[in-house]
Amino acid sequence: MIKLKLSFWVLLLTIAIISISITYIFSHYLFTRDIYYNSYQSQLETIRIDELFETQLKYSWIAFLFIPLWLLLKNFIVGLCLQVGLLLNNAKLKFSITFKIALTAEFVFLLPQLFKLCWFLIFKTDYTITEVQQFYPLSALNLFKQENLPQLLIYPFQTFNVFEILYWILLAGGIKQALNTDLNQGIRVVFSGYIPALILWVVCIMFISISLNPAI
């Protein structure tokens, strides 16, 4: 595990650069004009598909700006969740430490993105945009045929995956290291602080999905 003494800004910059690079490859090498045709030809006219593709290319830079902000916000919230877990377990750490623990563990989520990139660039080269968006390697979603699943369950099943569990372990390991205690203490902190927040997040996404599209 990356030492907690590593600079916060080095961690953030490293994750942001890798994430932006992956996003760039997705937008320029996976989501090509041909893939747009393949995805929307049964729904839209060719001229409309071209407009969608050009718009995606034109404004892709917005996603690059959003990535560092999202990383900051997400890990700030996870750091707060760990503080709650520490409080419930009668332990104490500076917020800067839990923030850095969260940011360090965030590296694990680069793996499924790299896996997805390789999968569609090398192995499954005939795909649609929806297939790329819904594919999540080593997730519960892969245990079912997606066409048989209600759309409402896609996100929860994506969220429960091997990389998420590894993330929990890394968070627990960071707490263990910072408190100089055993791993069980770190696991208790994660399960009492982060896991309830994750469940709440998933429920909120499901609620928003129903609100936006009651038909699902």
N, C-alpha and C positions, 0 to 999 in steps of 0.2 A: 504493500500500500504506500502511496506517495506520502512522505513525511509531512506532518501538519505545519512544520516550520517553513515549508516552501511558501514563497510570497503569494498572497491572495491574488494580486493582479497578474502574476505569471500564470496561475491556474486559470483565471478567467480568460485571459488573452489566448492561452493555448486551446482551451475548449471552444472559444468563439471562433478562432481561425479554422480549426478542424471542422466545426459545424457549418461555417460559411462555405468552406471548400466542398463539403458533401452536398450542401444545398445547391451550389453552383452546378455541380455535376448532374444532379437530379434535373434541374431546370433546363440545362443545355444538351444533355446527352440521353436522358431517359424520356423527358417530356418533349419529344421532337414533334415536328409538324405531322409526320406520318402517324404518330401515336394519337395525336388529336383527331385526325381523320378516322382512325380505327375506333376511337372512343365515342365520337359524336356523329358519325356519318348517317346513322339511322334516325337521329333526332334533329339535326340542323343542316342547313344548306352550306355548301362549300365556302361561300363568301363569309358566312357567319363564323365558321370554324377558323378560317384564316384570321379574322378579326380577334377571336379569342386567343389564338396563338400569339399574335403580335402584341396584344395587350399584356399577356403573361411575360413575354420577353422584356417589354418596355418597363414594366414595374417590378421586375424581379429583384431590383436593388433594394426595394423596401423591406423584403424579407431579410436581406443581409443586415440592415440596420436594426431590425427587430430582434434578431438572435441574441446579441449581447444584453439587451434590455430584458428579454425573457429569462435569460440565464440568471441575471441579477435578481429579478423578482421571484422566480421559482425557488432559488436557493436561499433567499432571504426568508421566505415563508417556511421552507423546510427547517432552516435554522431556528425559527420561532417554535416550530412543532417539537424539535428536539429539546428546546428549553422547557416546554410544557412537560415532556416526558421526564426530564431531569427533576423538575419540581415535584412531580407525582411520585418519584422514587427517592426523594430526600437527598438529592445530589445537586451540585452546582458547578457550572462552567461559565466562562465569559461568552457573551453572544458571538464575539469575533471567532471563537474557537468552533462553536457549533456551525456557524456560517461556513467556515473553511472546511469542516468535516463534510458538510453537504456538497460543497463545490468539488471536493476531491472525489467523492463517491459518484458525482455526475459523469465522470469519465466512462463509466460502465454503459451508459446509454448511447455512446458513440458506436459501440459494437453492433447493435441491431441495425443501425443505419448503414454501416459498412457492409454488413451481411446482406441487407436488402439491395444495396447498390450492386454488389457482385451477382446476386441472384438474377436480377433483371437484365444486367448488362451481358452476362455470360451464359446463363442456363435457360431462363424463360424470356426469350427475346420477342415473343408475340404476346403482347399484353395491352391492357387498357389503363387509363389513368385511375379508375376506380380500383382495379386490382392492385396497383402499386400503393394506393392510399390505405387500403384495408389489409394489406399483407403485413404481418408482424411475426418475425421468426421466433420459433420456440415459445409461442404463446398458446393459451387455451383455445384460441380461435382456430388453430390448425387441427384440432381434434374433431372438428365438425365441418360439414359442407356448408359453406357460407350462404348458399342459396336457400338452405333449409332453416337458417337462423333469422329471427326477427331483427330488423335493423337496429332496434333499441339495444340489443345485446352485443353488437359488434365492438363498441368501445370497451365495455367491461371485460370482455374476453380478450381483447388486445392488451389491456392493462395488466392482466394476470399472466405473467410470462417469466421465463427463467432469469432474464436480465433484471427485472424488478426485484426478484428474490435476492439476486446477487447484490443489488443496491441496498437492500435491508441489511445484508451481512456486512457490507462496507461501512454503512452508517454505524452499526453496532460495534464494528472493529475500531472505528474512529473514536467512539465514546469510550470504549475499553482503554484505548491508548491514552486518551486525554485524562481519564480519571485514574489511570494506573490500577485498574481492577480487572475482574474476569469478564469473559465474553457474555456470560448470562446477564450481567448487569446492563451491558450495552444493548442486548436484545430486549430486555424489559423496557428500557428507555424508548427504543424504537417502536415497540408494540403499544406502548401507552401514549406516545406522542404523535408519531408520524402515521401509523397505520389508520387510526380513526380519521385523521385528516384526509388521507388518501380515499377512504371509503366515502367520506362526505363529498369529495371532489367528483368521484365517479357518479354518485347519486345526482349531484347538481347537473352534470353533463347529460345524464339520462333525462332529467326533468326539462332541461332546455331543449333537448331533442324532441320531446313530446310536445312542448309548447310551440316549437317552430313547425313541426310536422305531425299533427295528431294522428295521421293515417298509419304511422309506424307502430 
